[in-house]
Amino acid sequence: MKSKSSFPAWDFWIQFLKTPATILNFNFVKSIGFFGLKLLILSHLYGGQGQKTPNMIVIMCDDLGYADVGFNGCKDISTPHIDSIAENGVRCTSGYVAYAVCGPSRAGFITARYPQRFGFERNPQYQPKDPEMGLTRDEKTIAELLRPAGYHSGIIGKWHLGAHIPTSHPMKRGFDEFYGHLGGGHTYFPEKLTIKRSQDAEGESDSYRTWLLKGYEPVPPRKYITDDFSDEAVSFIERNRDWPFFLFLSYNAPHTPLEAIEKYLNRFPGIEDSKRKTYAAMVSAIDDGVGRVLAELRKYGLEENTIVAFLSDNGGPTTKNASTNAPLRGGKGDAWEGGFRIPFAIQWKGKLPAGSSYENPVSSLDLGATIVTLADAAVSKDKPLDGVNLIPFLNGENKAKPHDTIYLRQFDRNRFAVRNGHEKLIIPWKGAAPQLYDLSNDIGEQKDIAKERPKRVQELDILRKNWNAELKEPSFLGLIHSAAWAKRRRK
Ligand SMILES: [Ca+2]
């Protein structure tokens, strides 16, 4: 928990900046820069006295299937480093994200609030000139919440929460560092990155070929970008090991395009299907990166003070990238379990029971809520988090469930899912009658029991309607509305 003893030190720096020698202070700050001042303050606060609040690293994959990691039973892709997170911590078998496609899922994770509350319910288009196309400024990111608590935050990889740099760039939204791309996907080979400036990309396919940004600066392409992101993550830990940090390691793999280098492809001589083989190689590259991140934490003795979580941003789009969500039904985009129930594991050495399994539903929204709670960071009363601090639940102190109910709404498709206990109500497409499944004996959602349990259908439908009444309509025209967006801009 937060070290109260750190407050006098903060006070010292606040007073320093307010002293009559303001000019002197201003020149001092100018000489080292504000970033330098921040590092100086952080080293004063934490240098030599030990850090009391934990770090958090969230490793999020893009379009990784539920069954494509060893800890969920994958046989043909070896993921020893990813699996080690579950072995050294907790495997959550019912881990959910807030949406079944990338953008809204990430908007939920980054705010620890259901994105349907604030109109982020579509995948945004890549529109560098549209300040409304992305995360509304009315919402705060976890990085913004953690900043007053003395955290240094970085994101490496995919952003996908808006490409309008003056309003939506990660460093305009609370992050201190960014290395990655602003759009929803990216090509992996450096020789294919042919557009220097992010602002010059027009539309989705262009956006996949921009140079990566380091902060606001485009960087000449260096290497296979999954490896590039892993390098940056190692560097981030090395540079920020002396003060509390939050790192969002947001791999765009194994999202399409399916592209892998020989080093990883050669690991899978037994996979004949070329699509699955490339996918496996891409997952293997992530696994190497996870191993390097974990090794860096061990190197600096940070494992006991760092929470590491691993998950996917949505279910696998099985036909597109040869992922698999078995035994779950459906995949990316669906309200079936395969759409938004994802591989989820979390470790915190010495604090969470190693090698344990947790069955109650947890959510990606809980990760931000966990670190915000542990950092004792303030949360706005009118925008309460939907996530909860998972630690007391995962370590067995709290025997109750973190969530009575998990919700999903897909506005444009009129789809809903409501999981309450083991039962799940689903309206899988517009106009469909609600169906009910008992996930305790039917994880694959094969037997609709709505007619057998009408009372439960009614109860869950009331929960759905009540939650729905709290939500807003989408606030921007998404990818599927590109033509309507362009027409509106022309007017
Ligand atoms: Ca995704």
Residues whose N, C-alpha, C, O or C-beta is under 5 A from the ligand:
A	BS01	CA	D62 D63 V101 C102 D313 N314
